[in-house]
Amino acid sequence: MRMKDLTITAIIKVYQYDELSSSDQKLVKTAMEATARSYAPYSRFSVGAAALLGNGTIVEGTNQENAAYPSGTCAERTTLFYANSQYPDQPVTVLAVAARTEKDFIETPIPPCGACRQVILETEKRYGHPIRILLYGKECVYEITSIRDLLPLSFDASAMEI
């Protein structure tokens, strides 16, 4: 086998908030409002997430910090774990995330951390379909059609199959 390059591309759509559909605006607004319930006394960086389930239910979560790092958890994982435990038969179809400092919402969207990407991947696999992700920033909103665009060389159970 000869050495070759592997090119990986991701398509991320960039919108202004007012270009989103009304249902996407509602979900993003819910994530923004959730930031007010974040527990972030150390970083002062509050993150909120909102997940739209297959039955139309919206669940929310926030980041929860702990002085004993890394004992806290991110808003995305809080939200997905809650959705999966309380509505195990309902797939997550869209996940919106917003972040703010003590002053205001951030200018550019922040992507999920590696641990959150892995949990989103597992949630996609659990329900057998991609989760559309909306990342809010004051300048724009990123839309990602599947976590695989942010985690292209992903590790899941199929890697352990013989």
Buried (B, 14 or more C-beta within 10 A) or exposed (E): EEEEEEEEEEEBEEBEBEEBEEEBBBBBBBBBEBBEBBEBEEEEBBBBBBBBBEEEEBBBBBBBBEEEEEEBBBBBBBBBBBBBEEBEEBBBBBBBBBBBEEEEBBEEBBBBEEEBBBBBBBBBBEBEEBBBBBBBBBEBBBBBBBBBBBBEEBEEEEEEEE
